[in-house]
Amino acid sequence: MIIFLYGQDSYMAKEKLKEIVAEYKTKHKSGLNLLQQDAKEISFEDFLNNFKITSMFDEKKLVILKNVFGNLKFQEKFSESIETIKNRKDVIVIYEKDLIDQRSKFFKLLKKEAKCQEFCPLSPVMLKKWIKYKFEKYGAKISQEAENLLFEFVGNNLWQLENEIKKLADYKGSSVIKKEDVAIHIRPKIENDIFKTIEAISQKDKKLAIGLVRGHLDDGEHPLKILSMIAYQFKNILIVKELIDQHKPYAVIASKSGLHPFVVKKSYYMASQFSMAELKKIYRKIFQVDLNIKSGRIEPETALDMLVAEI
């Protein structure tokens, strides 16, 4: 059997992988047939030979296979042998922590032949429940104002959220965590600062916007991460703008957009600073800059400066 775990929410995918491993260890105490292999570090032939070796305890094997999408040759060989692999009693979990090309032949093959589970970002309602669960897990409570500020600072990055929740819980113990506690102990994420860049762009203050981008670069942020955050914010503004142009009330926009209330609030204001045509043009520019950087046509830092200057 083949299990395929993938998706934008790498935290939940990793949690599912832990769950599968824990369940296997409960049933198979020896642990000798639990293997973890990296397709970037092992040939397909070595992987298949290890996979076919019969267990001395006649146990079902569990093989965690990572980074298959980073090795085209491995994918091709795996595809050729997929009938042999999937019909064994053993289990292979193909785990991808990074985003993958869902247009590829290998992805389409896995969708057809494997038991697949995609992990998308949690909805605002589910994220709220998750945050509450995590605070309860660490024996802490948080006020609504503090929770809102926590999300504004961190967003739906569950890896960082877990760390920040634990940090706040350790600091406050059983006392209720307040807004000022979050303000003191949590560093705002880059996405929060990127919005300041977009505000500067909307005000035609390109000097400030370029200065903010260069500040992120000086802090060690990767240019493509900065670009992805700019794209993310403009995508949210586009979503809200489309609903505004449909003359939807604010409450309906907040519900239909699927975005966190704080994101809706910020995007609602920013949407009024641009026309739909301008937003679509900006989004196309961002896509082209991303392509130019990844194809090596232009230096990333220069591309970011030009993007901000041309918007």
URCORVEN-V744799 format. One record per residue. N is the residue number from 0. RES is the residue in one small letter. PHI is phi as a letter, one per 20 degrees, with the letter a starting at -180 (* if undefined). BURIAL is + if it has 16 or more other ideal C-beta (glycine too) atoms within 10 Angstrom, else -. D_FIRST is the distance of its C-alpha to the first C-alpha in Angstrom with 1 decimal. Layout:
N/RES/PHI/BURIAL/D_FIRST, N/RES/PHI/BURIAL/D_FIRST
This chain:
0/m/*/-/0.0, 1/i/d/+/3.8, 2/i/d/+/6.7, 3/f/c/+/10.0, 4/l/d/+/13.2, 5/y/b/+/16.5, 6/g/p/+/20.0, 7/q/f/-/23.7, 8/d/e/+/23.6, 9/s/f/+/22.2, 10/y/f/+/23.5, 11/m/f/+/21.4, 12/a/f/+/18.3, 13/k/f/+/19.2, 14/e/f/-/20.0, 15/k/f/+/16.5, 16/l/f/+/15.1, 17/k/g/-/17.8, 18/e/f/-/16.8, 19/i/f/+/13.2, 20/v/f/+/14.8, 21/a/f/-/17.7, 22/e/f/-/15.7, 23/y/f/+/13.9, 24/k/f/-/17.4, 25/t/f/-/18.9, 26/k/e/-/16.9, 27/h/c/+/17.0, 28/k/f/-/20.6, 29/s/f/-/20.9, 30/g/m/-/18.7, 31/l/f/-/18.9, 32/n/d/+/15.2, 33/l/d/-/14.7, 34/l/d/+/15.0, 35/q/c/-/16.0, 36/q/c/+/16.6, 37/d/d/-/18.5, 38/a/f/+/18.2, 39/k/e/-/21.9, 40/e/d/-/22.8, 41/i/c/-/20.7, 42/s/f/-/20.5, 43/f/f/+/17.4, 44/e/f/-/18.8, 45/d/f/-/19.0, 46/f/f/+/15.5, 47/l/f/-/14.2, 48/n/f/-/16.7, 49/n/f/-/15.9, 50/f/f/+/12.2, 51/k/e/-/13.4, 52/i/f/-/16.1, 53/t/f/-/16.0, 54/s/f/-/16.5, 55/m/f/-/20.1, 56/f/d/-/19.4, 57/d/l/-/16.5, 58/e/e/+/14.4, 59/k/f/-/10.7, 60/k/e/+/10.4, 61/l/c/+/9.8, 62/v/d/+/10.5, 63/i/e/+/12.2, 64/l/d/+/13.0, 65/k/d/+/16.1, 66/n/m/+/18.4, 67/v/f/+/16.5, 68/f/f/+/18.8, 69/g/e/-/21.7, 70/n/c/+/21.3, 71/l/f/-/21.6, 72/k/f/-/21.6, 73/f/f/+/18.2, 74/q/g/+/16.8, 75/e/f/-/18.5, 76/k/f/+/17.2, 77/f/f/+/13.5, 78/s/f/-/14.1, 79/e/f/-/15.7, 80/s/d/-/12.9, 81/i/f/+/10.0, 82/e/f/-/10.0, 83/t/f/-/10.1, 84/i/f/+/7.3, 85/k/f/-/4.6, 86/n/e/-/6.4, 87/r/e/-/6.6, 88/k/f/-/6.6, 89/d/f/+/6.3, 90/v/d/+/4.9, 91/i/d/+/6.3, 92/v/d/+/8.6, 93/i/e/+/10.8, 94/y/d/+/14.0, 95/e/c/+/17.1, 96/k/e/-/20.3, 97/d/e/-/22.6, 98/l/f/-/23.1, 99/i/c/+/21.5, 100/d/e/-/22.7, 101/q/f/-/21.0, 102/r/e/-/23.0, 103/s/f/-/21.2, 104/k/f/-/19.5, 105/f/f/+/16.4, 106/f/f/+/16.2, 107/k/f/-/16.7, 108/l/f/-/14.0, 109/l/f/+/11.4, 110/k/g/-/13.1, 111/k/e/-/12.5, 112/e/d/-/9.0, 113/a/d/+/7.2, 114/k/e/-/7.9, 115/c/d/+/11.1, 116/q/b/-/13.9, 117/e/e/-/17.2, 118/f/d/+/19.9, 119/c/e/-/23.4, 120/p/g/+/26.7, 121/l/f/+/27.8, 122/s/f/-/30.5, 123/p/g/+/33.9, 124/v/f/-/33.7, 125/m/f/-/30.4, 126/l/f/+/31.5, 127/k/f/+/34.7, 128/k/f/-/32.8, 129/w/f/+/30.6, 130/i/f/+/33.8, 131/k/f/-/35.5, 132/y/f/-/32.7, 133/k/f/+/32.8, 134/f/f/+/36.5, 135/e/f/-/36.4, 136/k/g/-/33.9, 137/y/e/-/36.5, 138/g/m/-/39.3, 139/a/c/+/41.0, 140/k/c/-/42.3, 141/i/c/+/43.1, 142/s/f/-/45.6, 143/q/f/-/44.7, 144/e/f/-/46.8, 145/a/f/+/45.1, 146/e/f/+/41.6, 147/n/f/+/42.7, 148/l/f/+/44.0, 149/l/g/+/40.9, 150/f/f/+/38.8, 151/e/f/+/41.5, 152/f/f/+/41.4, 153/v/d/+/37.6, 154/g/m/+/35.9, 155/n/e/+/32.3, 156/n/f/+/31.1, 157/l/f/+/29.3, 158/w/g/-/29.3, 159/q/f/+/33.1, 160/l/g/+/33.6, 161/e/g/+/32.1, 162/n/f/-/34.4, 163/e/f/+/37.4, 164/i/f/+/36.9, 165/k/f/-/36.8, 166/k/f/-/39.9, 167/l/f/+/41.8, 168/a/f/+/40.9, 169/d/f/-/42.1, 170/y/f/-/45.3, 171/k/e/+/46.2, 172/g/m/-/44.9, 173/s/e/-/45.4, 174/s/f/-/47.8, 175/v/f/-/46.9, 176/i/f/+/45.8, 177/k/d/+/48.2, 178/k/g/+/48.3, 179/e/f/-/50.5, 180/d/f/+/48.0, 181/v/f/+/45.4, 182/a/f/-/48.0, 183/i/f/-/49.0, 184/h/d/+/45.7, 185/i/d/+/43.3, 186/r/e/-/43.6, 187/p/g/-/43.0, 188/k/f/+/40.0, 189/i/f/+/40.7, 190/e/g/+/39.8, 191/n/f/+/42.8, 192/d/f/+/45.1, 193/i/f/+/43.8, 194/f/f/+/45.2, 195/k/f/-/48.6, 196/t/f/+/48.2, 197/i/f/+/47.6, 198/e/f/+/50.5, 199/a/f/+/52.7, 200/i/f/+/51.5, 201/s/f/+/52.5, 202/q/e/-/55.9, 203/k/m/-/56.3, 204/d/e/-/56.7, 205/k/f/-/54.8, 206/k/f/-/56.4, 207/l/f/+/54.9, 208/a/f/+/51.5, 209/i/f/+/51.4, 210/g/f/-/52.7, 211/l/f/+/49.8, 212/v/f/+/47.2, 213/r/f/-/48.9, 214/g/f/-/48.9, 215/h/f/+/45.1, 216/l/f/-/45.0, 217/d/f/-/47.5, 218/d/f/-/45.3, 219/g/n/-/42.5, 220/e/f/+/40.3, 221/h/f/-/38.5, 222/p/g/+/40.0, 223/l/f/-/36.7, 224/k/f/-/36.0, 225/i/f/+/39.5, 226/l/f/+/39.0, 227/s/f/+/35.8, 228/m/f/+/37.7, 229/i/f/+/40.5, 230/a/f/+/38.2, 231/y/f/-/36.5, 232/q/f/+/40.0, 233/f/f/+/41.3, 234/k/f/-/38.2, 235/n/f/+/39.0, 236/i/f/+/42.7, 237/l/f/+/41.8, 238/i/f/+/39.8, 239/v/f/+/42.8, 240/k/f/+/45.4, 241/e/f/+/43.9, 242/l/f/+/44.2, 243/i/f/+/47.7, 244/d/f/-/48.7, 245/q/e/-/47.6, 246/h/m/-/50.1, 247/k/f/+/47.6, 248/p/f/-/49.0, 249/y/g/-/47.8, 250/a/f/-/46.1, 251/v/f/-/44.1, 252/i/f/+/43.2, 253/a/f/+/41.9, 254/s/e/-/39.7, 255/k/f/-/38.5, 256/s/f/+/37.9, 257/g/m/-/35.0, 258/l/e/+/36.6, 259/h/f/+/37.9, 260/p/g/-/41.6, 261/f/f/+/42.8, 262/v/f/+/41.1, 263/v/f/+/42.6, 264/k/g/-/46.0, 265/k/f/+/46.1, 266/s/f/+/44.7, 267/y/f/+/47.1, 268/y/f/-/50.1, 269/m/f/+/48.8, 270/a/f/+/48.1, 271/s/f/-/51.8, 272/q/e/+/52.6, 273/f/c/+/50.9, 274/s/e/-/51.0, 275/m/f/-/47.8, 276/a/f/-/48.8, 277/e/f/-/49.2, 278/l/f/+/45.8, 279/k/f/-/44.1, 280/k/f/-/46.1, 281/i/f/+/45.2, 282/y/f/-/41.5, 283/r/f/-/41.8, 284/k/f/-/43.7, 285/i/f/+/41.0, 286/f/f/-/38.3, 287/q/f/-/40.7, 288/v/f/+/41.4, 289/d/g/+/37.7, 290/l/f/-/37.4, 291/n/f/+/40.6, 292/i/f/+/39.4, 293/k/f/-/36.0, 294/s/e/-/37.6, 295/g/m/-/40.3, 296/r/f/-/43.2, 297/i/b/-/44.6, 298/e/f/-/44.6, 299/p/g/+/42.6, 300/e/f/-/45.6, 301/t/f/-/47.9, 302/a/f/+/45.5, 303/l/f/+/45.3, 304/d/g/+/49.1, 305/m/f/-/49.5, 306/l/g/+/47.1, 307/v/f/+/49.1, 308/a/f/-/52.4, 309/e/e/-/51.5, 310/i/f/+/50.1
